[in-house]
Amino acid sequence: QVQLVESGGGLVEPGGSLRLSCAASARFFSIYDMGWYRQAPGKQRELVGSITSDGITNYADSAKGRFTISRDNAKNTVFLQMNSLKPEDTAVYYCNKQGGSYFWNWGQGTQVTVSS
C-alpha cells in the first residue's frame, strides 16, 4: 500500500512562491511517472503537471511558465515549485502516479491559499 505525504502548503500573497513536496513510500519509485494535482472548492481534481521517470515535464496551460516539477528518486520525493501565484491557484494540492489504469490511494494533500 503506497502512502503519499504532501507538505509545504500555506498562505501566500499574490505573486508569491511556495515549494511543495510529496514523499511516496512506493517501491521502485523511480520507474513511475508522477503528477501534481489540485482540487479547488466545488471543482473537480485537475492535473497541474507531471514528470516522467526520465525527468520530462509537462504542464497544464494554467501552470506553464510559473510552476516547475522536479523529483529526487533517491528520496522518493517529487516537488512542485510554484512562482507568481494567483488567487485562482488556491486549492488542495496532491501528488500521485500519472498515467496507467489506477491511482494509488490519495494522501491528505496540502492546502495552498493565495490571498492578500
Backbone torsions as a table, in degrees:
resi	resn	phi	psi	omega
1	GLN	NA	113.3	-179.0
2	VAL	-76.9	134.3	174.3
3	GLN	-108.9	136.1	178.4
4	LEU	-118.4	129.3	-179.6
5	VAL	-128.1	110.8	179.1
6	GLU	-94.9	147.7	178.9
7	SER	-154.5	168.4	174.4
8	GLY	105.0	-4.8	179.8
9	GLY	-72.3	176.1	178.8
10	GLY	165.6	-169.1	178.5
11	LEU	-98.3	128.4	-179.0
12	VAL	-140.5	149.5	178.0
13	GLU	-78.2	155.1	174.9
14	PRO	-52.9	136.6	-176.3
15	GLY	91.3	-9.3	-178.4
16	GLY	-81.7	-176.1	-176.5
17	SER	-132.6	153.4	172.8
18	LEU	-145.1	151.7	174.0
19	ARG	-122.7	115.8	179.0
20	LEU	-94.8	149.0	176.4
21	SER	-126.3	151.3	175.8
22	CYS	-140.1	117.6	177.6
23	ALA	-100.1	131.6	-178.3
24	ALA	-118.9	140.2	-179.0
25	SER	-91.1	8.7	-173.8
26	ALA	-65.1	136.0	169.3
27	ARG	-69.0	148.4	177.9
28	PHE	55.9	38.1	-178.5
29	PHE	-49.2	-37.6	-171.8
30	SER	-64.1	-18.0	-176.6
31	ILE	-87.6	-8.8	-175.3
32	TYR	-94.4	137.4	165.2
33	ASP	-73.6	138.4	-176.4
34	MET	-121.4	148.9	179.2
35	GLY	-129.6	152.4	168.2
36	TRP	-106.4	133.9	-178.3
37	TYR	-125.9	160.7	175.0
38	ARG	-144.8	153.3	177.9
39	GLN	-136.7	115.8	176.5
40	ALA	-89.8	157.1	-180.0
41	PRO	-54.8	129.3	177.7
42	GLY	77.1	5.6	-178.3
43	LYS	-122.4	161.7	176.8
44	GLN	-77.6	155.4	175.6
45	ARG	-65.2	137.5	-178.9
46	GLU	-130.8	153.4	177.6
47	LEU	-81.2	125.7	178.9
48	VAL	-88.5	-41.8	-179.6
49	GLY	-178.1	171.2	-176.4
50	SER	-146.6	163.6	176.4
51	ILE	-138.5	130.6	179.9
52	THR	-79.3	172.9	177.5
53	SER	-62.2	-23.9	179.5
54	ASP	-91.8	0.6	176.8
55	GLY	90.3	10.5	177.6
56	ILE	-82.1	130.9	-175.8
57	THR	-109.0	155.1	177.0
58	ASN	-146.7	144.0	-174.0
59	TYR	-132.9	149.5	168.8
60	ALA	-65.5	154.8	-178.9
61	ASP	-56.1	-35.5	-177.9
62	SER	-66.7	-19.0	-176.0
63	ALA	-106.0	-16.4	-175.4
64	LYS	-59.4	133.3	178.3
65	GLY	83.4	-10.9	-179.3
66	ARG	-119.2	-34.0	-175.9
67	PHE	-108.9	147.6	177.4
68	THR	-136.2	127.6	177.9
69	ILE	-104.2	138.4	175.6
70	SER	-142.6	171.7	-179.3
71	ARG	-146.6	152.6	174.4
72	ASP	-125.7	96.7	-174.9
73	ASN	-66.4	-28.1	178.9
74	ALA	-65.5	-26.3	-179.7
75	LYS	-109.8	9.5	-179.4
76	ASN	51.0	44.1	-173.4
77	THR	-132.2	141.5	174.0
78	VAL	-122.0	145.7	-174.2
79	PHE	-121.5	153.7	172.7
80	LEU	-132.6	108.0	175.5
81	GLN	-90.8	121.7	-177.3
82	MET	-117.8	120.6	178.1
83	ASN	-117.7	164.6	177.9
84	SER	49.7	47.9	-175.0
85	LEU	-65.9	146.3	-178.6
86	LYS	-120.9	156.9	177.5
87	PRO	-55.1	-32.3	-179.9
88	GLU	-72.7	-6.2	173.1
89	ASP	-82.7	-6.0	179.1
90	THR	-61.0	123.5	-176.8
91	ALA	-178.2	171.9	166.7
92	VAL	-92.0	129.4	-176.4
93	TYR	-104.8	136.3	-178.8
94	TYR	-130.3	156.7	168.0
95	CYS	-118.6	158.9	175.9
96	ASN	-169.1	171.0	174.2
97	LYS	-65.1	155.9	-177.4
98	GLN	-122.8	129.9	-177.3
99	GLY	90.8	174.9	-177.4
100	GLY	82.8	-175.5	-172.2
101	SER	-97.9	-0.7	-178.3
102	TYR	-154.5	161.1	172.4
103	PHE	-104.9	155.4	165.1
104	TRP	-71.3	165.8	175.2
105	ASN	-58.0	134.8	-178.2
106	TRP	-71.7	143.7	173.6
107	GLY	-78.9	-170.2	-178.1
108	GLN	-80.2	-14.5	-178.4
109	GLY	76.1	173.6	176.8
110	THR	-135.1	131.3	-174.4
111	GLN	-80.3	129.9	172.5
112	VAL	-116.9	123.0	178.4
113	THR	-123.6	122.8	-179.9
114	VAL	-111.6	109.8	-175.0
115	SER	-158.8	148.2	175.2
116	SER	-95.1	NA	NA
